[in-house]
Amino acid sequence: MIDMPERRGTPLPQARPRPIRRGPVYRGLPRLVQAVLWLATSAILGVVIGATFPGALRALGATAALAPGKLAWYGVRATGFLAYFAVAGSVIYGLLLSTKLLDAIAHRPVSFALHKDLALVGLALSGLHGLLLLGDHTFAFTPAAIAIPFASPYAPAAVAVGQLAFYLMAIITGSFYVRRQIGQRAWRLIHYLTFLGFVGATLHGITSGSDTAAPWAVWAYLVPTAAGVFFLAYRIVVSVAQRRSAHDATTVAAFAAGRGGVR
């Protein structure tokens, strides 16, 4: 039997599997920390409710007795701020999800569900905010004026910004329920509109709200806006760093494969 000489040549570089990037692993909070957080949250809520509820109840009773027509106006203001807080919370929570900062303390499916629920609550409160205008007799709001941008009898441009932001948020919230049908890429592209909707909601509140000049209202807009800008900038920095790291790893792998192929 004749041994054939070994054929020598330049072997083709073997493709290396891309390393799997893993975010923080959920470990949960210690039981003691959970108990302290729940107790602290309950105490804060108890103090706030105990300090404000009796006075608010008396004010509502006096308003209902002396000027029942103003109840709708108070409802419009309250639901407007609550809707803004819910929308801002959903936006900030979504940014925290995208940076994986929450993965170490909360399951991702739970966090995603909360993100979606906050968006849905914000949309519902925004709709209620608009519907309550029908009961306010300060301005003659009609269903058409509430639904059609620039048709408002009060600050039409500022109100139109809020109406357009509401429709954007409706599209974004609806995309949660058709995510599988439209695909991840389309769903992500639609979600980029979230920032435009949040900016619109902020401008609407500042330019059309009657409480904008109040110190508490300034902080109510300033804190969510600053948090949103900070986490958006953080998200961009993280994304750029990850892309650069992946590019460097690919370059190093290709260089190593090329060096391995040289005899």
TORTIMI-139529 format. One record per residue: residue in three letters; residue number from 1; x, y, z of N, C-alpha, C in turn. Coordinates in nm, 2 decimals. Example, Ala and Ser with C-alpha at 12.3 -4.5 7.8 and 13.67 -1.06 7.14 Angstrom:
% residues 2
- Ala,1,1.32,-0.57,0.78,1.23,-0.45,0.78,1.32,-0.33,0.78
- Ser,2,1.28,-0.22,0.71,1.37,-0.11,0.71,1.29,0.00,0.79
***
This chain:
% residues 263
- Met,1,0.08,-0.12,0.00,0.00,0.00,0.00,0.09,0.12,0.00
- Ile,2,0.07,0.21,-0.09,0.15,0.33,-0.11,0.09,0.45,-0.03
- Asp,3,0.17,0.51,0.05,0.13,0.63,0.12,0.13,0.75,0.03
- Met,4,0.02,0.82,0.02,0.01,0.94,-0.06,0.07,1.05,0.02
- Pro,5,0.15,1.14,-0.04,0.21,1.25,0.03,0.09,1.35,0.08
- Glu,6,0.11,1.41,0.19,0.01,1.50,0.24,0.01,1.63,0.16
- Arg,7,-0.11,1.66,0.12,-0.13,1.78,0.04,-0.12,1.90,0.13
- Arg,8,-0.04,2.00,0.09,-0.03,2.12,0.17,-0.08,2.23,0.09
- Gly,9,-0.15,2.32,0.16,-0.21,2.44,0.10,-0.25,2.54,0.21
- Thr,10,-0.31,2.64,0.16,-0.36,2.74,0.26,-0.50,2.70,0.30
- Pro,11,-0.52,2.66,0.42,-0.66,2.63,0.47,-0.75,2.75,0.47
- Leu,12,-0.87,2.72,0.45,-0.97,2.83,0.45,-0.99,2.87,0.60
- Pro,13,-1.00,3.00,0.63,-1.03,3.03,0.77,-1.16,2.99,0.81
- Gln,14,-1.16,2.93,0.93,-1.29,2.88,0.99,-1.37,3.00,1.05
- Ala,15,-1.50,3.01,1.02,-1.58,3.11,1.08,-1.60,3.08,1.23
- Arg,16,-1.58,3.18,1.31,-1.59,3.16,1.45,-1.73,3.21,1.49
- Pro,17,-1.79,3.13,1.58,-1.92,3.18,1.63,-1.91,3.31,1.70
- Arg,18,-2.01,3.39,1.68,-2.02,3.52,1.75,-2.05,3.50,1.90
- Pro,19,-1.97,3.56,1.98,-1.99,3.54,2.13,-2.13,3.59,2.17
- Ile,20,-2.19,3.52,2.26,-2.33,3.56,2.30,-2.31,3.66,2.41
- Arg,21,-2.38,3.78,2.39,-2.37,3.88,2.49,-2.48,3.86,2.59
- Arg,22,-2.45,3.85,2.71,-2.55,3.84,2.82,-2.55,3.96,2.91
- Gly,23,-2.68,4.00,2.94,-2.69,4.11,3.03,-2.69,4.07,3.17
- Pro,24,-2.72,4.15,3.26,-2.72,4.12,3.41,-2.82,4.00,3.43
- Val,25,-2.78,3.91,3.51,-2.86,3.79,3.55,-2.95,3.83,3.66
- Tyr,26,-3.08,3.80,3.65,-3.18,3.83,3.76,-3.15,3.74,3.88
- Arg,27,-3.13,3.81,3.99,-3.10,3.74,4.12,-3.21,3.78,4.22
- Gly,28,-3.28,3.89,4.19,-3.38,3.93,4.29,-3.32,4.00,4.41
- Leu,29,-3.40,4.07,4.48,-3.35,4.15,4.59,-3.36,4.06,4.72
- Pro,30,-3.27,4.08,4.81,-3.29,4.00,4.94,-3.42,4.03,5.01
- Arg,31,-3.47,3.93,5.08,-3.59,3.94,5.15,-3.60,4.06,5.24
- Leu,32,-3.50,4.09,5.31,-3.50,4.20,5.40,-3.51,4.33,5.32
- Val,33,-3.44,4.35,5.21,-3.45,4.47,5.13,-3.59,4.48,5.07
- Gln,34,-3.65,4.37,5.03,-3.79,4.38,4.98,-3.88,4.43,5.09
- Ala,35,-3.87,4.37,5.21,-3.96,4.41,5.32,-3.94,4.56,5.35
- Val,36,-3.82,4.61,5.35,-3.79,4.75,5.38,-3.85,4.84,5.28
- Leu,37,-3.83,4.80,5.15,-3.89,4.88,5.04,-4.04,4.89,5.05
- Trp,38,-4.11,4.77,5.07,-4.25,4.77,5.08,-4.30,4.86,5.20
- Leu,39,-4.23,4.85,5.31,-4.27,4.93,5.43,-4.25,5.07,5.40
- Ala,40,-4.14,5.11,5.34,-4.11,5.25,5.31,-4.21,5.31,5.21
- Thr,41,-4.24,5.23,5.11,-4.34,5.27,5.01,-4.48,5.29,5.07
- Ser,42,-4.52,5.19,5.16,-4.65,5.20,5.22,-4.66,5.32,5.32
- Ala,43,-4.54,5.35,5.39,-4.54,5.46,5.48,-4.55,5.59,5.40
- Ile,44,-4.48,5.61,5.29,-4.49,5.73,5.21,-4.63,5.75,5.16
- Leu,45,-4.69,5.65,5.10,-4.82,5.66,5.05,-4.92,5.69,5.16
- Gly,46,-4.90,5.63,5.28,-4.99,5.66,5.39,-4.98,5.81,5.43
- Val,47,-4.86,5.86,5.44,-4.84,6.00,5.48,-4.90,6.09,5.37
- Val,48,-4.88,6.07,5.25,-4.93,6.15,5.14,-5.08,6.15,5.14
- Ile,49,-5.14,6.03,5.14,-5.29,6.02,5.14,-5.35,6.08,5.27
- Gly,50,-5.29,6.05,5.38,-5.34,6.11,5.51,-5.33,6.26,5.51
- Ala,51,-5.23,6.32,5.45,-5.21,6.46,5.46,-5.30,6.54,5.36
- Thr,52,-5.33,6.47,5.24,-5.39,6.54,5.13,-5.54,6.50,5.11
- Phe,53,-5.58,6.38,5.15,-5.71,6.33,5.11,-5.82,6.41,5.19
- Pro,54,-5.81,6.43,5.32,-5.92,6.51,5.38,-5.94,6.65,5.33
- Gly,55,-5.83,6.72,5.30,-5.84,6.86,5.25,-5.90,6.85,5.11
- Ala,56,-5.85,6.75,5.03,-5.90,6.74,4.89,-6.05,6.71,4.89
- Leu,57,-6.09,6.63,4.98,-6.24,6.59,4.99,-6.32,6.71,5.03
- Arg,58,-6.27,6.79,5.13,-6.34,6.91,5.17,-6.35,7.01,5.05
- Ala,59,-6.24,7.02,4.97,-6.24,7.12,4.86,-6.34,7.07,4.75
- Leu,60,-6.34,6.94,4.73,-6.44,6.89,4.63,-6.58,6.91,4.67
- Gly,61,-6.61,6.89,4.80,-6.74,6.91,4.85,-6.78,7.06,4.84
- Ala,62,-6.69,7.15,4.87,-6.73,7.29,4.86,-6.75,7.33,4.72
- Thr,63,-6.66,7.28,4.63,-6.68,7.31,4.49,-6.81,7.25,4.43
- Ala,64,-6.85,7.13,4.47,-6.97,7.07,4.43,-7.09,7.15,4.48
- Ala,65,-7.08,7.21,4.59,-7.19,7.29,4.65,-7.20,7.43,4.59
- Leu,66,-7.09,7.49,4.57,-7.09,7.63,4.53,-7.07,7.65,4.37
- Ala,67,-6.99,7.57,4.31,-6.97,7.58,4.17,-6.95,7.44,4.11
- Pro,68,-7.06,7.37,4.09,-7.05,7.23,4.04,-7.00,7.22,3.90
- Gly,69,-7.01,7.33,3.82,-6.95,7.33,3.69,-6.80,7.32,3.68
- Lys,70,-6.73,7.35,3.80,-6.59,7.35,3.80,-6.53,7.21,3.83
- Leu,71,-6.62,7.12,3.86,-6.57,6.98,3.89,-6.50,6.92,3.77
- Ala,72,-6.57,6.94,3.65,-6.51,6.89,3.53,-6.37,6.95,3.50
- Trp,73,-6.36,7.08,3.53,-6.23,7.15,3.51,-6.12,7.09,3.60
- Tyr,74,-6.15,7.07,3.72,-6.06,7.00,3.81,-6.02,6.86,3.77
- Gly,75,-6.12,6.79,3.72,-6.10,6.66,3.66,-6.01,6.66,3.54
- Val,76,-6.02,6.76,3.46,-5.94,6.77,3.34,-5.79,6.80,3.38
- Arg,77,-5.77,6.88,3.48,-5.64,6.91,3.52,-5.57,6.79,3.59
- Ala,78,-5.65,6.72,3.67,-5.60,6.60,3.75,-5.56,6.49,3.65
- Thr,79,-5.65,6.46,3.56,-5.63,6.35,3.46,-5.51,6.38,3.37
- Gly,80,-5.50,6.51,3.34,-5.39,6.55,3.25,-5.25,6.52,3.31
- Phe,81,-5.24,6.56,3.44,-5.11,6.53,3.50,-5.09,6.38,3.53
- Leu,82,-5.19,6.31,3.56,-5.18,6.17,3.58,-5.14,6.10,3.45
- Ala,83,-5.20,6.14,3.34,-5.17,6.08,3.22,-5.03,6.11,3.18
- Tyr,84,-4.98,6.23,3.21,-4.84,6.27,3.18,-4.74,6.18,3.26
- Phe,85,-4.77,6.16,3.38,-4.69,6.08,3.47,-4.68,5.94,3.42
- Ala,86,-4.80,5.88,3.38,-4.80,5.75,3.33,-4.72,5.73,3.20
- Val,87,-4.74,5.83,3.11,-4.66,5.82,2.98,-4.51,5.84,3.01
- Ala,88,-4.48,5.93,3.09,-4.34,5.95,3.13,-4.28,5.83,3.19
- Gly,89,-4.35,5.77,3.28,-4.31,5.64,3.34,-4.28,5.53,3.24
- Ser,90,-4.38,5.52,3.15,-4.36,5.42,3.05,-4.24,5.44,2.96
- Val,91,-4.21,5.57,2.92,-4.10,5.60,2.84,-3.97,5.57,2.91
- Ile,92,-3.96,5.62,3.04,-3.84,5.60,3.12,-3.82,5.45,3.15
- Tyr,93,-3.93,5.38,3.17,-3.91,5.24,3.20,-3.87,5.16,3.07
- Gly,94,-3.92,5.21,2.96,-3.87,5.14,2.83,-3.72,5.17,2.81
- Leu,95,-3.67,5.29,2.84,-3.53,5.31,2.83,-3.45,5.23,2.92
- Leu,96,-3.50,5.21,3.04,-3.43,5.13,3.14,-3.43,4.98,3.09
- Leu,97,-3.54,4.94,3.03,-3.54,4.80,2.97,-3.44,4.79,2.86
- Ser,98,-3.43,4.89,2.77,-3.34,4.88,2.66,-3.19,4.88,2.70
- Thr,99,-3.16,4.94,2.81,-3.02,4.94,2.86,-2.99,4.82,2.95
- Lys,100,-3.10,4.74,2.98,-3.08,4.62,3.06,-3.04,4.65,3.21
- Leu,101,-3.07,4.77,3.25,-3.04,4.81,3.39,-3.13,4.74,3.49
- Leu,102,-3.25,4.70,3.45,-3.34,4.64,3.54,-3.33,4.49,3.55
- Asp,103,-3.25,4.43,3.46,-3.25,4.28,3.45,-3.20,4.22,3.58
- Ala,104,-3.11,4.29,3.65,-3.06,4.23,3.77,-3.16,4.23,3.89
- Ile,105,-3.26,4.31,3.89,-3.36,4.31,4.00,-3.50,4.28,3.96
- Ala,106,-3.53,4.25,3.83,-3.66,4.22,3.79,-3.66,4.13,3.67
- His,107,-3.75,4.03,3.66,-3.76,3.95,3.54,-3.80,4.03,3.42
- Arg,108,-3.73,4.01,3.31,-3.76,4.09,3.19,-3.91,4.08,3.15
- Pro,109,-3.97,3.96,3.14,-4.11,3.96,3.11,-4.20,4.05,3.20
- Val,110,-4.17,4.05,3.33,-4.25,4.13,3.42,-4.22,4.28,3.39
- Ser,111,-4.10,4.32,3.37,-4.07,4.45,3.34,-4.13,4.50,3.21
- Phe,112,-4.13,4.41,3.11,-4.20,4.44,2.98,-4.35,4.46,3.00
- Ala,113,-4.41,4.38,3.08,-4.55,4.39,3.10,-4.58,4.52,3.17
- Leu,114,-4.50,4.56,3.27,-4.52,4.69,3.34,-4.51,4.80,3.24
- His,115,-4.41,4.80,3.16,-4.39,4.90,3.05,-4.51,4.91,2.97
- Lys,116,-4.57,4.80,2.92,-4.69,4.80,2.84,-4.81,4.86,2.91
- Asp,117,-4.82,4.81,3.04,-4.94,4.85,3.12,-4.93,5.00,3.15
- Leu,118,-4.82,5.06,3.17,-4.80,5.20,3.20,-4.84,5.28,3.07
- Ala,119,-4.81,5.23,2.96,-4.85,5.30,2.83,-5.00,5.29,2.81
- Leu,120,-5.06,5.18,2.85,-5.20,5.16,2.83,-5.28,5.25,2.93
- Val,121,-5.23,5.26,3.05,-5.29,5.35,3.15,-5.28,5.50,3.11
- Gly,122,-5.16,5.53,3.06,-5.14,5.67,3.01,-5.23,5.70,2.90
- Leu,123,-5.25,5.61,2.81,-5.35,5.63,2.70,-5.49,5.65,2.75
- Ala,124,-5.53,5.56,2.84,-5.67,5.57,2.89,-5.69,5.70,2.97
- Leu,125,-5.59,5.74,3.05,-5.61,5.87,3.12,-5.61,5.99,3.03
- Ser,126,-5.53,5.98,2.92,-5.53,6.09,2.82,-5.67,6.10,2.75
- Gly,127,-5.73,5.98,2.72,-5.86,5.99,2.66,-5.96,6.04,2.76
- Leu,128,-5.95,6.01,2.88,-6.04,6.06,2.98,-6.02,6.21,3.00
- His,129,-5.90,6.25,3.00,-5.86,6.39,3.00,-5.93,6.47,2.90
- Gly,130,-5.94,6.42,2.78,-6.01,6.49,2.67,-6.16,6.48,2.68
- Leu,131,-6.21,6.37,2.72,-6.36,6.36,2.73,-6.42,6.45,2.84
- Leu,132,-6.34,6.47,2.95,-6.39,6.55,3.06,-6.41,6.70,3.01
- Leu,133,-6.34,6.74,2.90,-6.36,6.87,2.85,-6.50,6.90,2.81
- Leu,134,-6.57,6.79,2.77,-6.71,6.81,2.73,-6.80,6.86,2.85
- Gly,135,-6.76,6.83,2.97,-6.84,6.88,3.09,-6.79,7.01,3.14
- Asp,136,-6.68,7.07,3.08,-6.63,7.20,3.13,-6.70,7.31,3.05
- His,137,-6.77,7.40,3.11,-6.84,7.51,3.05,-6.76,7.63,3.03
- Thr,138,-6.63,7.63,3.06,-6.55,7.75,3.04,-6.53,7.78,2.89
- Phe,139,-6.51,7.67,2.82,-6.50,7.68,2.67,-6.60,7.57,2.61
- Ala,140,-6.65,7.61,2.49,-6.75,7.52,2.43,-6.68,7.41,2.35
- Phe,141,-6.63,7.31,2.42,-6.57,7.20,2.36,-6.67,7.10,2.30
- Thr,142,-6.65,7.06,2.18,-6.74,6.96,2.12,-6.66,6.83,2.09
- Pro,143,-6.73,6.72,2.06,-6.65,6.60,2.03,-6.55,6.62,1.91
- Ala,144,-6.60,6.70,1.81,-6.51,6.73,1.70,-6.39,6.81,1.74
- Ala,145,-6.41,6.91,1.83,-6.30,6.99,1.88,-6.20,6.91,1.96
- Ile,146,-6.25,6.80,2.02,-6.16,6.72,2.10,-6.08,6.62,2.01
- Ala,147,-6.14,6.58,1.90,-6.08,6.47,1.82,-6.00,6.53,1.71
- Ile,148,-6.03,6.65,1.66,-5.97,6.70,1.54,-5.86,6.80,1.58
- Pro,149,-5.74,6.79,1.54,-5.63,6.88,1.57,-5.66,7.02,1.52
- Phe,150,-5.63,7.13,1.59,-5.65,7.27,1.55,-5.79,7.31,1.55
- Ala,151,-5.89,7.23,1.60,-6.03,7.27,1.61,-6.07,7.31,1.75
- Ser,152,-5.98,7.32,1.84,-6.01,7.35,1.98,-6.04,7.50,1.99
- Pro,153,-6.14,7.54,2.07,-6.17,7.68,2.09,-6.08,7.74,2.18
- Tyr,154,-5.99,7.67,2.25,-5.89,7.72,2.34,-5.75,7.68,2.30
- Ala,155,-5.66,7.77,2.28,-5.52,7.74,2.24,-5.51,7.63,2.14
- Pro,156,-5.57,7.66,2.02,-5.58,7.55,1.92,-5.44,7.48,1.89
- Ala,157,-5.34,7.56,1.88,-5.21,7.50,1.84,-5.15,7.41,1.95
- Ala,158,-5.16,7.46,2.08,-5.11,7.39,2.19,-5.19,7.26,2.21
- Val,159,-5.32,7.27,2.20,-5.41,7.15,2.21,-5.38,7.05,2.10
- Ala,160,-5.36,7.10,1.98,-5.33,7.01,1.87,-5.21,6.93,1.89
- Val,161,-5.10,6.99,1.95,-4.98,6.92,1.98,-5.02,6.80,2.07
- Gly,162,-5.10,6.82,2.17,-5.14,6.71,2.26,-5.23,6.61,2.19
- Gln,163,-5.31,6.65,2.10,-5.40,6.56,2.02,-5.31,6.47,1.94
- Leu,164,-5.21,6.53,1.87,-5.12,6.45,1.78,-5.04,6.35,1.87
- Ala,165,-4.99,6.40,1.98,-4.92,6.31,2.07,-5.00,6.20,2.12
- Phe,166,-5.13,6.22,2.14,-5.22,6.11,2.18,-5.24,6.01,2.07
- Tyr,167,-5.25,6.05,1.95,-5.26,5.96,1.84,-5.14,5.88,1.82
- Leu,168,-5.02,5.94,1.84,-4.89,5.87,1.83,-4.89,5.76,1.94
- Met,169,-4.92,5.80,2.06,-4.92,5.71,2.17,-5.02,5.59,2.15
- Ala,170,-5.13,5.62,2.09,-5.23,5.52,2.06,-5.17,5.42,1.96
- Ile,171,-5.10,5.46,1.86,-5.03,5.37,1.76,-4.92,5.29,1.83
- Ile,172,-4.84,5.36,1.91,-4.74,5.28,1.98,-4.79,5.18,2.08
- Thr,173,-4.89,5.22,2.15,-4.95,5.12,2.25,-5.02,5.01,2.17
- Gly,174,-5.08,5.04,2.06,-5.15,4.93,1.98,-5.04,4.83,1.93
- Ser,175,-4.92,4.88,1.90,-4.82,4.80,1.84,-4.78,4.68,1.94
- Phe,176,-4.80,4.70,2.07,-4.77,4.59,2.16,-4.85,4.47,2.13
- Tyr,177,-4.97,4.49,2.08,-5.06,4.37,2.06,-5.05,4.31,1.92
- Val,178,-4.97,4.37,1.83,-4.95,4.31,1.70,-4.80,4.29,1.67
- Arg,179,-4.73,4.28,1.78,-4.58,4.27,1.77,-4.54,4.15,1.69
- Arg,180,-4.61,4.04,1.71,-4.57,3.92,1.63,-4.61,3.93,1.49
- Gln,181,-4.72,4.00,1.46,-4.77,4.01,1.32,-4.68,4.10,1.24
- Ile,182,-4.63,4.21,1.30,-4.55,4.31,1.22,-4.41,4.28,1.23
- Gly,183,-4.36,4.20,1.32,-4.22,4.17,1.33,-4.14,4.26,1.43
- Gln,184,-4.03,4.21,1.48,-3.96,4.29,1.58,-3.90,4.42,1.52
- Arg,185,-3.85,4.42,1.40,-3.79,4.54,1.34,-3.89,4.65,1.32
- Ala,186,-4.01,4.62,1.27,-4.11,4.72,1.25,-4.16,4.77,1.38
- Trp,187,-4.18,4.68,1.48,-4.22,4.72,1.61,-4.12,4.81,1.68
- Arg,188,-3.99,4.79,1.66,-3.89,4.88,1.71,-3.89,5.01,1.65
- Leu,189,-3.91,5.01,1.51,-3.92,5.14,1.44,-4.03,5.22,1.49
- Ile,190,-4.15,5.16,1.51,-4.27,5.23,1.56,-4.24,5.29,1.70
- His,191,-4.16,5.22,1.78,-4.14,5.26,1.92,-4.04,5.38,1.92
- Tyr,192,-3.97,5.41,1.81,-3.89,5.53,1.81,-3.98,5.66,1.82
- Leu,193,-4.11,5.64,1.78,-4.21,5.75,1.78,-4.24,5.79,1.93
- Thr,194,-4.21,5.70,2.02,-4.23,5.73,2.16,-4.17,5.86,2.21
- Phe,195,-4.05,5.89,2.16,-3.98,6.01,2.21,-4.05,6.13,2.15
- Leu,196,-4.10,6.12,2.03,-4.18,6.23,1.97,-4.31,6.26,2.04
- Gly,197,-4.38,6.15,2.08,-4.50,6.16,2.16,-4.48,6.22,2.29
- Phe,198,-4.37,6.18,2.36,-4.34,6.23,2.49,-4.31,6.38,2.48
- Val,199,-4.23,6.42,2.38,-4.20,6.56,2.37,-4.33,6.64,2.34
- Gly,200,-4.42,6.58,2.26,-4.55,6.65,2.23,-4.63,6.66,2.36
- Ala,201,-4.64,6.56,2.44,-4.71,6.56,2.56,-4.66,6.67,2.66
- Thr,202,-4.53,6.68,2.66,-4.46,6.78,2.75,-4.50,6.92,2.70
- Leu,203,-4.48,6.94,2.57,-4.51,7.08,2.52,-4.66,7.11,2.54
- His,204,-4.74,7.01,2.52,-4.89,7.04,2.53,-4.92,7.08,2.68
- Gly,205,-4.86,7.01,2.77,-4.89,7.04,2.91,-4.83,7.18,2.95
- Ile,206,-4.71,7.21,2.90,-4.65,7.34,2.94,-4.73,7.46,2.87
- Thr,207,-4.76,7.44,2.75,-4.82,7.55,2.67,-4.97,7.57,2.69
- Ser,208,-5.04,7.47,2.73,-5.18,7.48,2.74,-5.23,7.47,2.88
- Gly,209,-5.15,7.42,2.98,-5.19,7.40,3.11,-5.21,7.53,3.19
- Ser,210,-5.30,7.54,3.28,-5.33,7.66,3.36,-5.24,7.66,3.48
- Asp,211,-5.17,7.54,3.51,-5.09,7.53,3.63,-4.94,7.54,3.60
- Thr,212,-4.90,7.57,3.48,-4.76,7.56,3.43,-4.67,7.65,3.52
- Ala,213,-4.72,7.77,3.56,-4.63,7.86,3.64,-4.62,7.82,3.78
- Ala,214,-4.70,7.73,3.83,-4.69,7.69,3.97,-4.56,7.61,3.99
- Pro,215,-4.49,7.63,4.11,-4.36,7.56,4.13,-4.37,7.41,4.12
- Trp,216,-4.48,7.35,4.18,-4.49,7.21,4.18,-4.51,7.16,4.03
- Ala,217,-4.58,7.24,3.95,-4.60,7.20,3.81,-4.47,7.20,3.73
- Val,218,-4.38,7.30,3.76,-4.25,7.31,3.70,-4.17,7.18,3.73
- Trp,219,-4.17,7.14,3.85,-4.10,7.02,3.89,-4.16,6.90,3.83
- Ala,220,-4.30,6.90,3.81,-4.37,6.78,3.75,-4.33,6.76,3.61
- Tyr,221,-4.29,6.87,3.54,-4.25,6.86,3.40,-4.09,6.84,3.39
- Leu,222,-4.02,6.91,3.48,-3.88,6.91,3.48,-3.82,6.77,3.51
- Val,223,-3.86,6.71,3.62,-3.80,6.58,3.66,-3.82,6.47,3.55
- Pro,224,-3.94,6.44,3.50,-3.95,6.34,3.40,-3.88,6.37,3.27
- Thr,225,-3.87,6.50,3.23,-3.80,6.54,3.11,-3.65,6.51,3.13
- Ala,226,-3.60,6.56,3.25,-3.46,6.54,3.27,-3.42,6.39,3.28
- Ala,227,-3.51,6.31,3.34,-3.48,6.17,3.35,-3.48,6.10,3.21
- Gly,228,-3.58,6.14,3.13,-3.59,6.09,3.00,-3.47,6.12,2.91
- Val,229,-3.42,6.25,2.92,-3.30,6.29,2.84,-3.18,6.21,2.89
- Phe,230,-3.17,6.20,3.02,-3.05,6.13,3.08,-3.04,5.99,3.03
- Phe,231,-3.15,5.91,3.05,-3.15,5.77,3.01,-3.15,5.75,2.86
- Leu,232,-3.20,5.85,2.78,-3.18,5.84,2.64,-3.04,5.85,2.60
- Ala,233,-2.97,5.95,2.66,-2.83,5.97,2.63,-2.75,5.85,2.67
- Tyr,234,-2.78,5.79,2.79,-2.71,5.67,2.84,-2.74,5.56,2.74
- Arg,235,-2.86,5.54,2.69,-2.89,5.44,2.59,-2.81,5.45,2.47
- Ile,236,-2.79,5.58,2.42,-2.71,5.60,2.30,-2.57,5.56,2.32
- Val,237,-2.51,5.60,2.44,-2.37,5.57,2.47,-2.35,5.42,2.48
- Val,238,-2.44,5.35,2.54,-2.43,5.21,2.56,-2.44,5.14,2.42
- Ser,239,-2.53,5.19,2.33,-2.54,5.13,2.20,-2.42,5.15,2.12
- Val,240,-2.36,5.27,2.12,-2.24,5.30,2.04,-2.12,5.21,2.10
- Ala,241,-2.11,5.20,2.23,-2.01,5.12,2.29,-2.02,4.97,2.25
- Gln,242,-2.14,4.92,2.25,-2.16,4.78,2.21,-2.13,4.76,2.06
- Arg,243,-2.17,4.85,1.98,-2.14,4.84,1.83,-1.99,4.84,1.81
- Arg,244,-1.92,4.93,1.88,-1.78,4.94,1.86,-1.71,4.81,1.91
- Ser,245,-1.75,4.76,2.03,-1.70,4.64,2.08,-1.72,4.52,1.99
- Ala,246,-1.84,4.51,1.93,-1.86,4.40,1.84,-1.78,4.41,1.71
- His,247,-1.76,4.54,1.66,-1.68,4.56,1.55,-1.53,4.52,1.57
- Asp,248,-1.48,4.56,1.69,-1.34,4.53,1.73,-1.32,4.38,1.74
- Ala,249,-1.42,4.31,1.80,-1.41,4.17,1.82,-1.41,4.10,1.68
- Thr,250,-1.49,4.15,1.59,-1.49,4.09,1.45,-1.36,4.11,1.38
- Thr,251,-1.31,4.23,1.40,-1.18,4.26,1.33,-1.07,4.18,1.39
- Val,252,-1.06,4.16,1.52,-0.96,4.08,1.58,-0.97,3.93,1.53
- Ala,253,-1.10,3.88,1.53,-1.12,3.74,1.49,-1.08,3.72,1.34
- Ala,254,-1.11,3.82,1.25,-1.07,3.81,1.11,-0.92,3.81,1.10
- Phe,255,-0.85,3.90,1.18,-0.71,3.91,1.17,-0.64,3.78,1.22
- Ala,256,-0.70,3.72,1.33,-0.64,3.60,1.38,-0.66,3.49,1.28
- Ala,257,-0.78,3.48,1.22,-0.80,3.38,1.12,-0.71,3.39,1.00
- Gly,258,-0.68,3.52,0.96,-0.58,3.54,0.85,-0.44,3.50,0.88
- Arg,259,-0.40,3.53,1.00,-0.27,3.49,1.05,-0.26,3.34,1.06
- Gly,260,-0.37,3.27,1.10,-0.36,3.13,1.11,-0.35,3.06,0.98
- Gly,261,-0.40,3.13,0.87,-0.40,3.07,0.74,-0.26,3.08,0.67
- Val,262,-0.17,3.16,0.72,-0.04,3.18,0.66,0.06,3.08,0.71
- Arg,263,0.12,3.01,0.62,0.22,2.90,0.66,0.36,2.96,0.64
***
